[in-house]
Amino acid sequence: MRHKKSTIKVSGQERALRVVNFVCMVLAVFLCMYPFWYLIIYSLSDPAQASRGVWLLPKGFTIYAYQWIMENTNFGHAFLISTSRTLINTVLCLLGSSLFAYLVTQRDMIGRKFIYRFVIITMYLGAGLVPYYITMKSYHLNNTFLLYIVPGILNAYYVILIKTFIEQIPASLEESARMDGAGFFKVYARIILPLSKPIIATVAVYASVGAWNSWQDNYLLAQSPKLQTVQLLLYNCINQAQVLADSMKHGVVQAPGAVSLSAETIKMATTIVAVLPVMMVYPFLQKYFVKGVMMGAVKG
């Protein structure tokens, strides 16, 4: 026996509203994505044709800009340094911030509120660039890989998010584990961390993007080429692209096969190379991101 499909009558005004909403959403997506798409098609276009304007598709398709970056810069090593920095910094930041956040939720901890507020106040009272430089040099972190790791192990903002999330976990779970003989670290590893996956994933996005995009510490305190990151490479390429182009026949770099390369193409290709890893990682953590932010910001 066939069941009749239930139909809900939609008024003409509601249909028009749906169409307007759809058009607005498509337009919003286009406005958000087109700048990034423009960088891609410009970097893949022949500079002579791109200078006359590109809109939706590359003109004179070529990947020489990316080949030039790989061959004429220390990109491979810089990418390895940035990747290592991002992975290690993210893992240690998650461990350090979540452990500290769980620690300050313990009501029997002596001076808990003072310690927590002392860390939080650092968000509002930054000493400035010069004290930071002097401190890093005093600890002999300049020109070492530890410069990228140690300062980021504890982050006050991440502590706030994780602490607020942990306080929403039922206390009965922790009390039951304590009665069964579980200690502080066992409760933290077996109960708190597994139940905090949404906020941990959220903090992982923040920490990894922050570590990947950071370049100022490299610029100020790590002059060794062996410690150069992708972001500093991007900074140097953007600043020197015009100089490099002008030094090779007044604005273009002549390549084999009569392919030319302009300063703008170098800048855009380098930007794509630096941004693409973040764009590839974010979709895998997106489902946790919004949930973690909302739940971690309910109360403070």
GIBELTA-V973086 format. One record per pair of residues at least 12 apart in sequence whose ideal C-beta (glycine too) atoms are under 10 Angstrom apart, sorted by the first residue. I is the first residue (numbers start at 1). J is the second residue. Records with the same first field share a line. If there is no record, write none. Layout:
I=J / J
This chain:
34=55 / 56
36=271 / 272 / 275 / 276 / 279
37=55 / 56 / 57
38=54 / 55 / 56 / 268
39=267 / 268 / 269 / 271 / 272 / 275
40=58 / 268 / 269 / 271 / 272 / 276
41=54 / 55 / 56 / 57 / 58 / 59 / 61 / 268
42=54 / 58 / 59 / 65 / 262 / 264 / 265 / 267 / 268 / 269 / 272
43=58 / 62 / 63 / 64 / 65 / 66 / 69 / 264 / 265 / 266 / 267 / 268 / 269 / 270 / 271 / 272 / 273
44=57 / 58 / 59 / 60 / 61 / 62 / 63 / 64 / 65 / 66 / 265 / 268 / 269 / 272
45=57 / 58 / 59 / 60 / 61 / 62 / 65 / 265 / 268
46=58 / 59 / 60 / 61 / 62 / 64 / 259 / 260 / 261 / 262 / 265
47=59 / 60 / 62 / 64 / 65 / 245 / 251 / 252 / 253 / 259 / 260 / 261 / 262 / 263 / 264 / 265 / 266
48=60 / 252 / 259 / 260 / 262
49=61 / 62
50=62 / 262 / 264 / 265 / 268
51=251 / 262 / 264 / 265
60=259 / 260
62=255 / 257 / 259 / 260 / 261 / 265
63=259 / 269
64=253 / 255 / 256 / 257 / 259 / 260 / 261 / 265 / 269
65=253 / 255 / 259 / 261 / 262 / 264 / 265 / 266 / 267 / 268 / 269 / 270 / 272 / 273
66=265 / 269 / 270 / 272 / 273
67=255 / 256 / 259 / 261 / 269
68=244 / 253 / 255 / 259 / 261 / 265 / 266 / 269 / 270
69=233 / 234 / 237 / 261 / 266 / 269 / 270 / 272 / 273
70=273
72=237 / 244 / 253 / 266
73=228 / 230 / 233 / 234 / 236 / 237 / 266 / 270 / 273
74=225 / 226 / 228 / 233
75=228 / 230 / 233 / 234 / 237 / 270 / 273 / 274
77=225 / 226 / 227 / 228 / 229 / 230 / 233
78=218 / 225 / 226 / 227 / 228 / 229 / 230 / 231 / 232 / 233 / 234 / 236 / 273 / 274
79=229 / 230 / 233 / 273 / 274 / 277
80=229 / 230
81=145 / 148 / 218 / 222 / 226 / 227 / 228 / 229 / 230 / 232 / 233
82=148 / 211 / 212 / 213 / 214 / 215 / 218 / 228 / 229 / 230 / 231 / 232 / 233 / 274 / 277
83=211 / 212 / 229 / 230 / 277
84=145 / 148 / 149 / 229
85=145 / 147 / 148 / 149 / 152 / 211 / 212 / 214 / 217 / 218 / 227 / 229 / 230
86=148 / 207 / 208 / 209 / 210 / 211 / 212 / 213 / 214 / 229 / 230 / 277 / 278 / 281
87=208 / 211 / 212
88=145 / 148 / 149 / 152 / 211
89=148 / 149 / 150 / 151 / 152 / 153 / 207 / 208 / 210 / 211 / 212 / 214
90=152 / 203 / 204 / 205 / 206 / 207 / 208 / 209 / 210 / 211 / 212
91=149 / 153 / 204 / 207 / 208
92=149 / 150 / 152 / 153 / 154 / 207
93=149 / 152 / 153 / 154 / 155 / 158 / 203 / 204 / 206 / 207 / 208 / 210 / 211
94=153 / 155 / 158 / 162 / 193 / 196 / 200 / 201 / 203 / 204 / 207 / 208
95=153 / 154 / 188 / 193
96=152 / 153 / 154 / 155 / 158 / 159
97=119 / 152 / 153 / 154 / 155 / 156 / 157 / 158 / 159 / 160 / 161 / 162 / 163 / 200 / 203 / 207
98=158 / 159 / 161 / 162 / 163 / 165 / 166 / 188 / 192 / 193 / 196 / 199 / 200 / 203
99=153 / 154 / 159 / 162 / 184 / 185 / 188 / 189 / 192 / 193
100=115 / 116 / 119 / 153 / 154 / 155 / 156 / 158 / 159 / 162 / 163
101=116 / 119 / 154 / 158 / 159 / 160 / 161 / 162 / 163 / 164 / 165 / 166 / 167 / 192 / 196 / 199 / 203
102=159 / 162 / 163 / 166 / 169 / 174 / 184 / 185 / 187 / 188 / 191 / 192 / 193 / 196
103=115 / 116 / 159 / 163 / 184 / 188
104=116 / 117 / 119 / 120 / 159 / 163 / 166
105=162 / 163 / 164 / 166 / 167 / 169 / 171 / 174 / 192
106=174 / 184
107=171
116=156 / 159 / 160 / 163
118=156
119=154 / 155 / 156 / 159 / 160
120=156 / 157 / 159 / 160 / 163 / 300
121=156
122=154 / 155 / 156
123=155 / 156 / 157 / 159 / 160
124=156
129=216 / 220
132=151 / 216 / 217 / 220 / 221
133=217 / 220 / 221
135=151
136=150 / 151 / 217 / 220 / 221 / 222
137=220 / 221
139=151
141=217 / 221 / 222
142=217 / 220 / 221 / 222 / 223 / 224 / 227
143=221 / 222 / 223 / 224 / 226 / 227
144=221 / 222 / 224 / 227
145=222 / 224 / 226 / 227
147=217 / 218 / 220 / 221 / 222 / 227
148=211 / 214 / 217 / 218 / 221 / 222 / 227 / 229
149=211
151=214 / 217
152=207 / 210 / 211 / 214 / 217
155=203 / 206 / 207 / 210
157=203 / 206
158=199 / 200 / 202 / 203 / 204 / 206 / 207 / 210 / 296
159=203
160=296 / 297 / 300
161=196 / 199 / 200 / 202 / 203 / 206 / 292 / 293 / 295 / 296 / 297 / 300
162=192 / 196 / 199 / 200 / 202 / 203 / 292 / 296
163=199 / 296 / 300
164=199 / 295 / 296 / 297 / 298 / 299 / 300
165=192 / 195 / 196 / 198 / 199 / 200 / 202 / 203 / 292 / 293 / 295 / 296 / 297 / 298 / 299
166=188 / 192 / 193 / 195 / 196 / 199 / 296
167=296 / 298 / 299 / 300
168=195 / 196 / 199 / 295 / 296 / 298 / 299
169=191 / 192 / 195 / 196
170=195
173=187 / 191 / 192 / 195
174=187 / 188 / 191 / 192
175=187
176=191
177=190 / 191 / 192
196=292 / 295 / 296
197=288 / 291 / 292
198=285 / 287 / 288 / 289 / 290 / 291 / 292 / 293 / 294 / 295 / 296
199=288 / 289 / 291 / 292 / 293 / 294 / 295 / 296 / 297
200=285 / 288 / 292
201=284 / 285 / 286 / 287 / 288 / 289 / 291 / 292
202=285 / 288 / 289 / 290 / 291 / 292 / 293 / 294 / 295 / 296
203=288 / 289 / 292 / 293 / 296
204=281 / 285 / 288 / 289 / 292
205=278 / 281 / 282 / 284 / 285 / 286 / 288 / 289 / 292 / 293
206=289 / 292 / 293
208=277 / 278 / 281 / 282 / 285
209=277 / 278 / 281 / 282
211=229 / 231
212=229 / 230 / 231 / 274 / 275 / 277 / 278 / 281
213=229 / 230 / 231 / 234 / 274 / 275 / 278
214=229 / 231 / 232
215=228 / 229 / 230 / 231 / 232 / 233 / 234 / 235 / 236 / 274
216=231 / 232 / 235
217=229 / 232
218=230 / 231 / 232 / 233 / 235
219=231 / 232 / 235 / 236
229=274
230=270 / 273 / 274 / 275 / 277
231=274
233=270 / 273 / 274
234=267 / 270 / 271 / 273 / 274 / 275
235=270 / 274
236=270
237=263 / 266 / 267 / 269 / 270 / 271 / 273 / 274
238=263 / 266 / 267 / 268 / 270 / 271 / 274
239=267
240=263 / 266 / 267
241=253 / 261 / 262 / 263 / 264 / 265 / 266 / 267 / 268 / 269 / 270
242=262 / 263 / 264 / 266 / 267
243=263
244=261 / 263 / 266
245=260 / 261 / 262 / 263 / 264 / 265 / 266 / 267
246=263
248=260 / 261
251=263 / 264
252=265
253=265 / 266
